[in-house]
Amino acid sequence: MPRSVRLHTEVSGSGSNNVVLLHGLFGSASNLLGVARSLEPYFTVIRMDLRNHGKSEHSDQMDIPVMADDVVAAMDMLNISKAHFLGHSLGGKVAMQVAITHPERTGRLIVADIAPVRYGRGHDAIITSLLALELRALKNREQADQALLKDVPEIAVRQFLLKNLMRDGKDGWAWRMNLPVIAELYDNLRDAPSSEIFGGPTLFIRGELSPYIRDENRVPMMRQFPDMYLETIPGAGHWLHAEYPAIFNGLVGEFLRAD
């Protein structure tokens, strides 16, 4: 059985109820800092780096169930018996898996712009471009940005990806994330969470312009999450929490404070 790895966690706020925030692929806990700050007056907020991401441990094993186990193990380390969950993209899949396998530890569930389905290989160009980057010959971040330009034309996406680039202590550069394993096991990350039902309150938030939650996904979503609500943010894409933070944070706060 794969072992859990120790996750880097950042705790803020002081509310009696806990909220765990989980980022997406290639991301880190810092991606959800704005959401965390909006929740801190009401909740204790725990942002986690998923395995092979951010400052968390690296491992040669990676799939949705084992990443969910990591989150539960981190909760145990922090003496958290129960929490609400908010996950974006890959983090949404992990949050769904935690809710499905540990409903007794899950309060309310928020899933940002991802459905409980298996997706296509939408990140192949990004992965190929990142692997092709010659880190030993790299002089600065601007050079890295130019190297990614052809395969990743969106400047915001390049800036997001290059947050993973760090100095290696020897006048060179290295990836903070475990890029080789993410690339090798990418198929596992495309999987849906397991198919059991989670009966707790669940909010799906999608971007109007994002392809990740389609109308045809509604029926299977309702079947697996019968107490679910779906909100759409007009004009938003996949990075809805960064594009429209006031709207997104408002939806999150209202849903979590409904108890």
Secondary structure, DSSP 4 states (H G I P E B T S, - for coil): -PPP-PPPEEEEE--SSEEEEE--TT--GGGGHHHHHHHTTTSEEEEEPPTTSTTSPP-S---HHHHHHHHHHHHHHTT---EEEEEETHHHHHHHHHHHH-GGGEEEEEEES--SS----TTHHHHHHHHH--GGG---HHHHHHHHTTT---HHHHHHHHTTEEE-SSSSEEESS-HHHHHHTHHHHHSPPPS----S-EEEEEETT-SSS-GGGHHHHHHH-TTEEEEEETT--TTHHHHSHHHHHHHHHHHHTT-
